[in-house]
Amino acid sequence: MPKRLRYYLDRITDNKTTTYRYNDTVEGKPVQKEIYDGECVEVYVKPNGDIDGERTGIRREPTFWHNEIAYTLDRTNKQALDRPTVTISIPVEMLGIIDFTPAVADYCLREIKPYFDAINASYANRTRPDRENGKFILLEPGSKVMLRNTAYFSLIPAKNYKEGKGIRIYFCRYTDPPPDIMCLCIRMEIQLPYLKLNRAKTMLVKQLPDSTERFVREFNKGGLSDVLKLTKTQQAIRTFLRDGGYCAFIANGSILARERGSDKPAQAAIPFQSPTSHEIEVAGIRGMGIKRGVTVITGGGYSGKSTVLNAISAGIYDHVKGDGRELCITDNTAVTITAEDGRAVSNVNISPFIKWIPGGNPDIFSTTHASGSTSQGANIMEAVSLGAKLLLIDEDRSATNFMIRDAVMKQLIEKEPITPFTDRANELAEMGISTILVIGGSGEYLAVADYVFMMDEFVMSEVTAYAKTFVPEHILPALHKNWENNRTVTKIFTAYPEGTSRERLSVSDTGFIIIGDERIDIRNLHDIATEPQVNALAFILRHLAKGNEGVDNLEAMALAIRGLSPKDKSNKQSVDIVAIVQKLYAQIEAEGLDLVDTGFFTTMHRFMDMPRQFEVLAAINRMRHIVWYKSTDKMGDAD
């Protein structure tokens, strides 16, 4: 067991403690100290082990080692001292791991979790809350594989001291420190039980290391081999999509339907089978390749067409074996587009779809409360400007007047400001932006579709040629020349509400991120798949607002990227949000999600899954206090 941690815990005498402060003395006077500080007395020694005779005052060492595995205690937040965050760092050599990818870390999280679930089950008492029972709290990873702060690989400092009696540690300052160690890092929270001090000690100094060491001894390398094989196949399909003329792939035998109210595969689902005309083989897997262009999926009610679209949408992420969609792979720039009544829009070019607006300019459209049609137009234009190569649209979640207008209505209504999406889908395809549409109530899209597929009782068939026989002549309007949506920021968001010196950051259960004075509606960011992604999105926004590497705020950070001084007011119009987000993501890739983590906010959960850059930028686009204006500078792509 971690000896030094046991020393601190044995000096806690209050069985009712919620702060886990232990008793100590300083200059003969009694004081209380926190276990999180890891306070110890450092004794210098010579290379031969003799005492050097000098001592430092205090060293903070909140990492505790046991059998070459490190356990680091951290405050979850200042109001939860009875619920520490613990990071377990296991040297990869102990597990035989040589592949340090998110998929391998994800597998390890799923493998270690049952050891702690078993302890939780032994403590569970439905008549009492976790605060009284005690609980090891690990992330429920779901079916998707993501970069997480709860399971990752990182170099950590090697132990460079020997433990002595009590809190003494012996350190030789005459020798070089040992090299850092590559470790699998598993992060959890531990709810220590109220009025059960002995159980709390058992959880921290016995069950925590014992369960970890059992996981190491029993590590399933065969399962790891299966994960590596699946990941290799998934990446091969993604490479095929990126380099070929396809935007999505659905393997034969995939289970696309979900159990009602669940993300688990439906037990009675019909396995997917590709139409023969579109069946291809990629990386040894046969399935349906959806070509770039305009694809329509149609069928009657409850035929499975939306189920297919949902599986395609989910394919921007990799899934674990057994999910049923693990070989449903989609271009990872794909964006689900819906109408979003009431969203804020700031200076977005929606002129490809809206010819004129009473009292406004569709080239630089702004509103605090967009309609269904203007919001859907803004969503498409923002997605296009941020590099989306595939739009996913369900007729049921779209504004009808934005999506279609048949020939009769075109003749009847001469002064119609809306150019429906039917008239622009092929133009977008020529620009390299494909569309997959689910329709059931209108045949207008059959005229512009490159491919038409019919769903009938969850069985797909191609009906392109047959569908075209029912389509009247469809005359497309002239090409729209102005698709540019280049904007820059003039007013930067902040985490500080106006007139206060204290940051505000929280995530609501109703689908909002609150940062500073902003209340960002993310309910229609449909490609956010997990709650920890929302947490990460909030922390990333806060990090952008605060700046990094000594830069005070996002505005100054933007100027610094361009080599300008924050005092140079004349250059603030050139802020490039995309470049700033890309720079931050490069840092996160190098340093991990901990870069944006903080325990400062007492209402925030700290488990994080990495969102795409697109969702970060989409959240910024929905801010109501940020001010944009038209720019001639081109914005970059965001994966």
N, C-alpha and C positions, 0 to 999 in steps of 0.2 A: 504494500500500500504506500502511497506518497507520504513519506515520513514527516516532512515539514508541514504539510497540510494537516496531518493528524495532530501535530503539536499545537497549531492554532485552534483547531476545533476542541481539543481537550481543555482549553482555557476559557471556553464559553460556559458560563455557569447558569445563565438565565434560560430555563426551559421554554419560556414564552418568547424568546428572541425572534424578531423579524428582521433584524439588521445584521446579524451574524458578526457582531463585534466581539473581540476577545479581550481578556484582561491582561495587562502588562504593566510594567513600571518604567518610569523615566526619571532618573535622578532621585530614586527612592519614592517617587510619588505614583500612586495608581492611575493608570490611563486605560482607555479602551481604543483598540485599533481594529481596522477592517481586514478580513481575510483576503479581500481583493487586492490589497497593496502588496502582499507577499513580502512583507518587511523582514529583512534578515541582516545579520552582522557578517560583514565580509572580512575574512582573515587572509592576509597575504602570506604566501609560503614560497620557499625557494624550490628550484627544480628537483632537489633531492627530498623534498617533503618537509624540511625543517621550517618552523615558524619564523617568518621574517621579522617579527616583532612590531610591525605596524598594522594598524587597523583603520578602515574607513569607519565613518559613522553609521550610515544606513545604505542598504542596497534594496531596490524594488525588484522582486523576482516573482511575478505572479504565475510563472510556469513551474509545474511540479512534475518531476520525472519518476517513472516507475518501470523497471525492466525495459529501459531504452525507449519508452513511449512517453510523450510529453502531454500534459493536461494543463491548459491555460484558462484561468478564471478571469472573467470580465463582468462588470456590472451590465446587466441588461438595460437598465436605466436607473436613475437615482431614486425612483420610488418603488423599485422591485429588488431590494437587497436580499430578499429571501428567494430570489429566482435568478441565480447566476447563469450567464452564458458561458458554456465550456467548449473549448476547441480541443479535440483530440488529434494529436499529430503522430501518425504511425509511419516510421521509415518504410519506403516502398520496398526495400530489400526483404523485409519481413513477409511481404505478400507476394513477392515475385513479380511485381508490376513494372513493366518497362514502357508502357503506353500511357501518357499522362493527359488523356483527353477527357472532356466533359462526360462522354459516354461511359468511360471506365469509372470515373468518380461517382456517377449516377448509380452504376451497378453496385458499387461498394456501399453507398447509402442504403440501398434496398436490402443488402445482405446483412448489414450491422443492425438495422432497425429492429428485427424480430427479437434480438437478445434483450433489448431494453423494453420492448412491448411485453415480454414475459414477466419482467419485474413489475411493470405497471399493473398487469393483470392480478398479480399477487397482492397488490396494495389497494386495488379498486374497491370502493364502497359507495354504492349509488346514493346512500343517504348523506354522504359527506362530499364536499368539493375537493378538487385536487389540492387546494391549499392546505387542507387537513390531512389528506392521504399521502401527498408527495407524488411526484411524477417526473419521469424522464421524457422530455418533449423534443421529438425529432420531426423534421419536415415530412409530411405525407406527399411523396413525389408525384403521384398520379401516373398517367401513361406517357407523358412527354419527357424527352431528354433535353435538358437545358444546362447552360452554364449557371452555377448556383454558388451562393456563399455558404451553403450548408454542406457541401461536399466538393472538394477541389484539391488540386495538387499545388504545393508551394514549397519553396526552399525556406527552412527555418534555421535559426542559429543553433548550433550544436551546444550541448551542455559543456561548459568550460570551467566547472568547479566540482568539488567534492563536498558532500554534505557531512557536517559534523554533529555534535550534540546540540539539541534544541534547534535554534534558528541560525547556527553558525554555518557558513559555507567557506570553503578553503579555495583560494584563487591564486594561481601562479601568474604573476604579471611579467615574468621573464621569458615566457614561451609564447609562440604564435598561437592564436586561437584556432581551434579545429575548423575545417571547412563546414559550410552550411549543409544541411541534410534535406534531400528531397523527400517530402512526406505526403501521404494522404491525410487531408485535414477534414474531420467530421465535426460539424458544429451543432450543438444542441442547447436547449435551455433545461435547467433542472429546477422544478418547483420543490423547494425544501419544505417538509411538513411542519405545520404549526403545532406546538406543544409535544413534539416528538423529536427531541434533540438527538437522542441515540439513533433513531432511524435516519435522520439527516446525516449524521456521521457515517453510518453504514453505507448510505447511498454514495457519498463522495469518496470515501477512502477504501471501500471494499467492492461494492457492486459496480461502480464506474470502471475501475481498472480490471476487475475480474471478467466482466462481460466483454470488454475490449480485447482482452487477451484470449478469450475463448473464440471470438470472431477471427483473430489472427491465426490461431491454431487450426481452426476448422474452415478456413477460407476456401471457397469453392472455385478452384482454378478452371475447372471444366466449364462452369457457367460463364466465367470471364472470357474464355475462348469463344463461346457462342456469341457473346456480346460483340467481341472484336470482329467476328465474321459478319454479323448483321450490320454493324457500322460500316464495314468496308463496302458491303453491297449498297447500303443507303447512299454513301458518298459517291459510288460509281454511277448511280442513277442520277444524282444531282449534277454530276459533271456532264453526263449525257444531255440532260435538259439544258444546261447552260451553254453547251457547245453546239447542240443540234437544233432542229426546227420544231421542238416540242416544248410545251409549257407545263405539262403534268403527266404523271404515270400512275396507273392503278393496277396492281398485280392481280392476276387471276387468283381466286380463292380468298381474297380479302373480305373481311367482315366489316361492312360499312355502318350498318344500323347499330344504334346504341340502346341499351336498356332504358326504359322510361325513367326520367329523372336521374340518370347516371351517365358517366362517361365510359362505362364498361360495355364490351361487345354484347349485342343481343344474342341470347342463347338460340333462338329459333330463326336467326337471320339466314337468308339465302346468300351463299358465297357469290362474290362478284365474278362475272365472266365477261371478258371483252368481246365486243362485236368482232367478227372475223376480219372485217375490212380494216380495222384499226389495231389489230393485235400485232405486237412487236416483241422482241426479246432484248432485254438489257441486263448485262451482268449475269446472264444465265437465268433470268427471271422473265417469264412470259406474262404479258398483261396488256392493258390498253394504253397507247400513247396518244395523248391529246395534242394535236398539232397547233402551232401558233396560228392566229387569225381570229375569226369570230365563230364561236361554238355555241350552239343552242341545245339545251337539254329540256325536253318537254314531256308531257304525259298527263294523265288524269290525276285527280286528287288521291293522295296517299299511295302514289305509284312508286315513290322512292327518289324522285328527282332532286328534292332538297337534301335528302340524305347523301346523295352523291356529291352535291356542291359542298356540303359541310365537311365531307371527307377530304375533298380537294383543298378546302381552306385549311383544315388541320394539317395538311401535308407540308406546310411551310416549316413545321417542326418534325424532328425525328421522334418515333414512338418505340416503346419497348416491345420485345417479343411477347405475343399473347394479346396485344391490344386489338389485333385484327386489321389495323391500318398501318402496320410497321413498314409496309412496302407501298404505301400511297405517298408519293413524293411530288411536291409542287415547287415550281419556281419560287425561291424564297424572297422575291420582291413582290409577290402577289399581295393585293389589298382587297378586302371585302368592302364594297361600296354600298351604302344605303342612304335613304333620305334621313335627314337629321333636323327635324323642325326645331327651331329655337336656338340653334348654335350661333355663336359669335363668328363673324367673318370680317377680316380686315384687309382691304385692298387686294382682293384676289381677282384675277382676270377670268371671268366666266363668260366672256363674249362668244366662245365657240357654241355655247348652248343658249345664251340669252342675248338677243339682238339689241334690246333697249329696255330701260327701266325708268319709270316715271320719276323724274327728279334725281336720277342717278346715272352712273356711268358703268356699264358692265365690264369695261376694261380694268377698272379699279373699284370693284364692288365691295362695299362695307355695310355691315348691319350688326346690331346686337341681337337680332331675333330673325334668323333666316327662315324662309318658307321651305316646304319640302323640295321644290324644284331648284331653288337657288342654293340650298344646302347641298343637294346631291351634285350639282354642277361644281360647287366649290370643292367638295370632297374629291371629285375626279381630277380637277385641275391641280390640287395640292399633291395628290398621289402621283400624277404624271411628272410634276416638277421635281419630286423627290426620287424619281428613278424607278417607279413601279413599271414592270413589264407585263403584268397580268392583272386585270380587273375581274372580280368575282361579284356578280350581281344577281340577286333573287328578285323577281318581279313583285313578290308579296311584300318586300321591305323597301320598295321604291315608290317615288312619286309618279303616279300614272301619267300626268300631263308632261312630265319630264321624259319619260321612257318612250312614249309612242304618240303619234297623231295620224290617224288613217287618212286615206285619200279624200273621203267625203268631208271630213272636218277641215282638211286643208283648203278645200274649195269653199266651204261655208264661211270659215273665219279667215279673212284676208289679213287682218292686222294682229297676227299672233307673234308675240316676242320670243317664244320658246322654240328653239330648234331641237327636236327630240333626239334622244340618244341613238335611235335607229338611223338617223341621218349622219351620225358622226362615227359610228362603230367601225366602219370600213376605213375611214380616214385615220383613226387611231391605229388600226392594224398596219396601215402603210407606214406609220411612224414607229412601228416595232412594239406596239402596246396591244396585246391580245385581250380578248374578253371571253369569259364563259358566263352564259346567261341561263337562268332557269325561268321558263315561262309556262303558263298554262292557260292564259285567258286572251292572248292576242297572237294573231298570225303575222303581224307586221315584221317581226324579226326574221321570219323564214326567208324573206327576200334578200336580206343582207348577210345571212349566215353562210359561212364556208362549209360548216358541217352541222347536221341536225341529228340528234339522237333521241329516241323514244324510250321512255321507261314504262314498263307494264308489269305490275306486281314484282317490282325490284329486279326485273330482267331488262337489260339494255340492248337495243338494236339500232343500227344506223338507218335513217329514213330520209337522207338528204335529197336524193333524186325524186322520191315519191312526194315529199313535202313541197318541192319546188313546183310541182304540177298544179298546186292549189293557189299559188301566189300570183296576184296581179302585178303588172309592171310597176316597179318602184323607182321613181325618179329622185335621185339624190341631189341635194343642193350643191352649189359650187364649193370647192375646198375653202376651208377657213384658213386664212394666212397668219392669224395671230394666236398662237398657242403658248406664247411665252408667259410665264407667271413668276417673273423675277422680282423679289421684294427684299428689302432690307429693313432693319429695325431702327427706330428712332427713340423709343422709350423701352428701357430694359426692365424685365421683371425682377422682383426681389422677394426674399423670404420674410422681410420685415413689414408688417402692416404699417400703413401710414401713421406717423406720429408716435411710433413705439420703438423701443430698442430691443425688443425680444422677438425672436423668430417664431413663426407659426407654420407648422407642417403637420398634416393629418390626412388620413384616408377614411372616407365615410363608407358605411355599409350600402349606401344608396348609389354608389358609383361616381363619387366626386373626389378629386384631390384638392385639398385646401393648402395653398402656399401663399404666405403674405396676405394680400387683399384679394388674391385670385381664388376662384372656386371653379375648377376645371371639370367640365362634364366629359367623362371618358366612357360613358355607357355605350356609345356607338363606335368605339374602337374595338371592333368585333374580333380582331386577330390577337388581342390580349387573352391568353389562355389560362392564367393562374393568378391567384391572389398575391403570391410572392412577386409576380411580375409587376403588379400595381405598386407594391411596396418599393421595389427597385426603381420604378418610374418616378415615384415621389422623391426618393433620395437623390436620383440623378438630377432632377429639376432643381432640387435644393443645392446640390453641388455646383451646378451651372450658375445659379444665382449668386452663390458665395464666391465662385471663382476657385482657382487652385494655383498651386506653385507660387503663392505669395501675391496673386492678383486679387484685387479687392472685390470685383464684381464682373458679371458677364460682359458688360460694355467695355470695361478696361481689358478683359481677357481677349475680346474680339480685336481690339486695337493692337494688343501685344502680338497676336498672331501675324498681323500685318506689319509689325515692326514700328508701330506708332506710339506716341505717348498718350496716356489717358487725358492729359491736359490739352491735347490737340482737338478742340471742339469741332473744327471744320471737317474732320474726317470721320465723324461718327456715322454718317450715312452709309458707310461701306461695311457695316457689321454683317458678317456672313454666318448665320446661325448653323447652317449645315456644316461648315468647316469647323466650327466650335464643337459641335456634337461628335463629329468624326475624330477630332483630336482627343476628346474625352474617352471615346470608345477604344482608341489605340492605347491609351493609358490603362484602361480597365483590362484590356487583353494582356498587357504586360504585368500589371500589378494585382489584378483580381478585383472582384466587386467590393472588397473591403475598402477600396479607395473612397467610396461614397457612403460607407456605413458610419453611423453615429448612434450612440445611446442617449443623445441629448433630449429626444422627444419622447415623453412618457407614454403617449398614446399610440406610437408607431410600433408595428411588428418588424423585427429585424431580419427575418428570413427573406431572402431575395432570390428570384429567378430573373435572368437577364432578358429584358425586352429588346425588340429590334430598334435600331435607330429610327425607323419610320414612326414607331409609336411615340417616341420622345418628341419628335418634331410635330407630330399630329397633335399632341397635348399642348405644345407651345402655340400651335395655330388656333387652338380653341380658347386661349386666354383672352379676357375681355379688357384688360388694362394695358396690354402690350400694344405698341403702335408701330404699324408697318407703313412703308411707302414704296412706290414703284421704283425699280432700279434697272439700270442697263447692264448690271453685272449678272452673269449667269450663275445660277445655283448649281451645286454639284449633286451627284446621285447619293442616295442613302439606302443601304441594304436593309 
